C-alpha cells in the first residue's frame, strides 16, 4: 500500500471527487434555532407541544419599544404615528397579530350586558386615558412612562428565512415612519443577528487558521514542499468536509464556527506525523520514493486510530438528547473523516510528483537531552509524581462540585452586544423579555374556572408568583376577574382587585354568558385548561431553578390539588431544562466516548487491562478542566459540558501514539525499560509537537465573540496541555506495573 502506482490512483480519484464538488457545489446555509437546544427525551417537550397547540407558541413574538423623542409620551401626533405604523405592520405577510396599548378595551357592565370602550382615545388637541397610568406601566407602557410597546406576534413555525424577510419588512416600515425605535427584541431579530455574527466569525477563523497553519509549517519544515503540499491537502480536505456536510442538508449552525479550525488543526497534526517521519528518512539518505512509501505505511494505522478516536469523541455527542449537539457531533466526525481521506488520498501522490525535489539536508536531528533528563527524573520520582496527580485530581473534583449549573438565553453573545442591551431594557421597563408560562388544570372536584373556590386558588397562586418573581403583569383568569370587577364599579381603579364573594355573584351572569371574548387565548375549548402567562427577566437557569422550587413548595403545601393543578411549561422552561440536564448529557457523551475508545484500544492491544490503563491519563485532564472552570468562574451549561467529551476525543490521540510505538518497540525484541525509553524520547517529541499545533489552533477561539467558541478555546487548550503532562509523566509510570503482562504477550508470540 502507498506505492507510487497506488498513490497516483488515490490522487486521480481525489481530483475527480474535488471536481464533482466544484461542479455540483452545495450552497452554504447558516441557521440558528435556540429550540434545537431543547432536550428531546424530556417529557416536558411533548407537553409543551400539546400546550402550544391550544394557546400558540409562547416565543413567536417581536418586542418593539418606541419613544416620543424626549417629549411627553401621550401626544396626539405621536399616537397617530404609532397607530399608523401598527396598522401597516399588522397586514404584513407572516404577522399573526399585533398588540399595543391602543388595542386595550375597557369593559363596562350595564343593563344590556358588557360594553367596551377604548382605553386610549385622542383628537388633535388632547389624549384621554380611561385607566390610570400606573395600571398600564410595566406591560404595554414602560415603567418610566417614556415608551410604548408594540408586540408583533408572528405565525408559529416560521422558518429562519421567512423570519428574516418579515423582520426586514418591519424595519423598513419603521424607517418610513416618524417614530424613534428605542429597543427591539425577539426570536426573528435575534436569529438574524446571530447568523450575521456566525458568518463573520466563520470567515475570520477560517482565514486566521490558514495563517497560523502556514506559520507552523514554515517553522517546522522550512521547505517549499513542506508548506505547499500540506496547505493544498488541507484546503481540499476542508472543501470535502463542508461539501459533504452541506450535501447532507445540514445547515451551518452556531458551533459550526469552530469546525474550519478543528478540521485544519486535526489534519495538520496528522500530516506533521507523516512529514516528520519522512524528513527522518530523507536525512538518513533513504531513496525519496521509498521514504514516502515507508512513512505512510508505518504511520497509517496510528494516524487512522488517532483520527478515529478524535472523530468518535465528537460523534459521541450524537448520543445526547440535544439536536444541536447531535448535529455538531455528527457533522464534525464526518468532517474529520473527510480530512483523513484527503490526507492519505492526496498527500502521498503529490509527494511522489515532486519526489526529486524532496531534500532535508538543512533539517538536522537534535538530541532530546531535555526529554532524556525528564525520563530519568520520572523514574526516580515515581511516588511523588503519582501522588501529585492523585492529589490534583481530588482537589479538582472538589472544586468541580462547587461549580453551579447556570445558563442564559443570550449566553453566547458578548456582554456589550446591542441585543443584550435591548433585552436588558425590556427586562427593566416592560417586565421582561423571556416568556413565562404556567399551565393550569382543573382538579377532580372543580367544574369550571369560574367557580369562586377555584379562582381563590388561582389568586393565591398569583399572589405567591408576585412574591417569588417580583411584581409582574401576569395574564390569567384572575386578570379577567379583576377587570370585570373594575368594570361593574364604573371603572374605579381601586376596584381592580380580586372580588369578594358578593361582588363575584354580581358578575356571574356575565361570566356564564361570555365576557365579550376576553377569555379567548386564556381558557381552552374544553374549559378545563387555562394558563398564567407573562414575561420575566432572564434570571438564568440557576436562579430560576431555585425560584421554581420555592413556588413548587408553596403549591404542594398551600393549594388544593382537588381544585387546581399546575405544571411548568414554555420555551424558557425547556431551555432551562436543557441546561439542567448537562450532568446527564455529559455523562452519556463521555460514557460512549470511553466505551468506543476502550473498545478500540482493547482490540489493538488485546488486553482489557491495558485498555483501562489507557483511559486513566486521559480522564485526569478532564478533572483538571474542572479546576480551570472554577478559578475562571466558568459555569456548567450545555455549551461547556460538551467540551469534556470533545477534549477527551482529541487528548486520547497522544496516548494511542505512545502505546502504539511502545508496542512496536517491544515487538522488535527490545527489553521493557529500553523500549519505554525509546518510545518516550521519539514519540515524546511528536506528542509535544502535535500538542503545540493543536493548542495553537484552539487558542485562536479566545478571540471569538461567541461564548461557546471562547470557552472551547480556553478549556480545550488547557485540557491538551494537561494531557501532554499526563502522557509524558504519568503514563510511563502506569505502564511499569503492567511489565509482566507485556512480557507475557511477547513470550506467547515466540
Secondary structure, DSSP 8 states (H G I E B T S, - for coil): ---HHHHHHHHHHHHHHHHHHHHT-----B---GGGGSBTT-HHHHHHHHHHHHH--SS-EEEEEEE-TTS-S--HHHHHHHHHHHHHHHTSTTEEEEE-GGG-EEEEEETTEEEEEESEEE-SS-EEESS-HHHHBTTTB-TTSSEEEEEEEE-TT--HHHHHHHHHHHHHHHHHSS-EEEEEEEHHHHHHHHHHHHHHHHHHHHHHHHHHHHHHHHHHH-SHHHHHHHHHHHHHHHHHHHHHHHHTT--B-GGGGGHHHHHHHHHHHHHHHHHHHHHHHHHTT--HHHHHHHHHHHHHHHHHHHHHHHHHHHHGGGGSSBHHHHHHHHHHHHHHHHHHHHHHHHHHHHHHHTGGG---TT------HHHHHHHHHHHHTHHHHHHHHHHHHHHHHHHHTT--B---TTTTS-TT-HHHHHHHHHHHHSS-SEEEEEEEEE-TT---TTSHHHHHHHHHHHHHHHHHH-S---BSHHHHHHHHHHHTTTT-GGG-S---HHHHHHHHHHHHH--TTTTTTTB-TTSSEEEEEEEE----HHHHHHHHHHHHHHHHHHS-TTTEEEEEESHHHHHHHHHHTHHHHHHHHHHHHHHHHHHHHHHHHT-HHHHHHHHHHHHHHHHHHHHHHHHHT--B-HHHHHHHHHHHHHHHHHHHHHHHHHHHHHHTT--HHHHHHHHHHHHHHHHHHHHHHHHHHHGGGGG-SSHHHHHHHHHHHHHHHHHHHIIIIIHHHHHHTTHHHHHHHHHHH-
